[in-house]
Amino acid sequence: MEANAGTHTRRRVAHRTQQERREETIGKLLDATIDALADVGYARTSVSEICSRAGVSHGALFCHFGSRLELIAAAAEEVGRRHLERLRAEFEPADKATGPESDALARAVRFLDAAAHSRTNAVWHELLVASRTDEELRPAVRRAMGRYAARIEAAAAELFGADDYDPVRFRSAVWALVCIFDGLALGAALDFGDANPRTDIVRLAPEIARLMLNGVAGGTAPSPKARRRTPPSTRAAVSSEAGKSGRKVAANSRGTNEGERS
């Protein structure tokens, strides 16, 4: 009996170690895909490019993902998860100082600006542009973007109290701000010199946001004193999705789209 118990324990340890190795490999593949998309673009993010960056074989990639497209779709989900994690980190601390630093709108604007100009967000831009003409990529990006957008809207609704606003107008105001900073980020590769409006927009965006929320959305924007709790929707979205986005896709992708292995 004791010998059998020892064998069972060793098997559990071995299984756990195998699972850890599997997750490590998937993590490397997701990181490598995100880096490749940011560095060389969608068209040049090939299986060979990804494997070279991840330090794994082609066989290891296809052991976890059925195709290049499914790996890229998982990478898109991971990009959304990382953005939400950054949002949680920005608004989670309960001991934020009072004054300008506690202005929820100012903090939200700084987050949007930093997130839009981040290396990670460049992957979103790359996939969005590529999906315009790639009919196979488009559904995967649409699904990932739809889930990410819903979580961002939920976080904004909790942070700014969406019950005080017309739902359609509130959503429009949120996405207008997101699009402002995404547009600035898309043009960041061009050197506009002194004509670049980014600095002025970042400075004026909190007031622009208040005008939109008060005038356009028909409510009252929050006072400079920020709410001191993490949006439950954001916290739940991040915790439930952490580690799942790429791994869930990987678990369901074996044996599909074998034709892409070449």
Helices and strands as residue ranges (DSSP letters): H 2-40, H 47-54, H 58-64, H 68-91, G 100-102, H 104-116, H 119-131, H 137-160, G 162-164, H 167-186, G 193-195, H 198-211, I 212-216, H 232-241, H 245-253, G 258-261
